[in-house]
């Protein structure tokens, strides 16, 4: 039986290690503060994964642009722009940073002859 992406995330070794560290080092005493600390661990993992995905897609877009294949570069750039917009919408990055990243990618894409 293969795990769905959601279950893979829930049972990833890094997440389980973070939860283990959390339960052994947390200073929270109240029920609500323990829950908030637990949520912070999950959100930190999710945000870290999303930022890493964004960086990977940026590298793929720039590599495709450097290769000179216009259709592949346009597709990679479109995927990158979509992820950047979603990250800005979720406040993972500042909206101005999103605009700057998209602008640099679009400028590089326009430079393909």
SULWO-V135021 format. One record per residue. N is the residue number from 1. PHI is phi in whole degrees, -180 to 180 (NA if undefined). OMEGA is omega as a letter, one per 40 degrees, with the letter a starting at -180 (none if undefined). Layout:
N_PHI_OMEGA / N_PHI_OMEGA
//
This chain:
1_NA_i / 2_-95_a / 3_-86_i / 4_-72_i / 5_-57_i / 6_-65_i / 7_-71_i / 8_-60_i / 9_-65_a / 10_-63_a / 11_-110_i / 12_-68_a / 13_-58_a / 14_-65_a / 15_-68_i / 16_-64_i / 17_-66_i / 18_-63_i / 19_-66_i / 20_-61_i / 21_-63_a / 22_-59_a / 23_-70_a / 24_-93_a / 25_-127_a / 26_-67_i / 27_-101_a / 28_-69_a / 29_-115_a / 30_-84_a / 31_-58_a / 32_-68_a / 33_-72_i / 34_-65_i / 35_-64_a / 36_-62_i / 37_-66_i / 38_-65_i / 39_-64_i / 40_-62_i / 41_-61_a / 42_-65_a / 43_-65_i / 44_-62_i / 45_-62_a / 46_-64_a / 47_-65_i / 48_-62_i / 49_-65_a / 50_-67_i / 51_-67_i / 52_-64_i / 53_-63_i / 54_-63_i / 55_-65_i / 56_-64_i / 57_-66_i / 58_-64_i / 59_-61_i / 60_-64_i / 61_-65_a / 62_-67_i / 63_-66_i / 64_-65_i / 65_-66_a / 66_-66_a / 67_-72_i / 68_93_i / 69_-80_a / 70_-65_a / 71_-69_i / 72_-66_i / 73_-66_i / 74_-65_i / 75_-67_i / 76_-66_i / 77_-66_i / 78_-65_i / 79_-63_i / 80_-64_a / 81_-61_i / 82_-63_a / 83_-66_i / 84_-65_i / 85_-61_i / 86_-66_i / 87_-65_i / 88_-68_i / 89_-64_a / 90_-91_i / 91_64_i / 92_-77_i / 93_-133_i / 94_-71_i / 95_-57_i / 96_-67_i / 97_-65_i / 98_-61_i / 99_-63_i / 100_-64_i / 101_-63_i / 102_-65_a / 103_-65_i / 104_-63_i / 105_-67_i / 106_-65_i / 107_-65_i / 108_-66_i / 109_-66_i / 110_-68_a / 111_-78_i / 112_-72_a / 113_-81_none
//
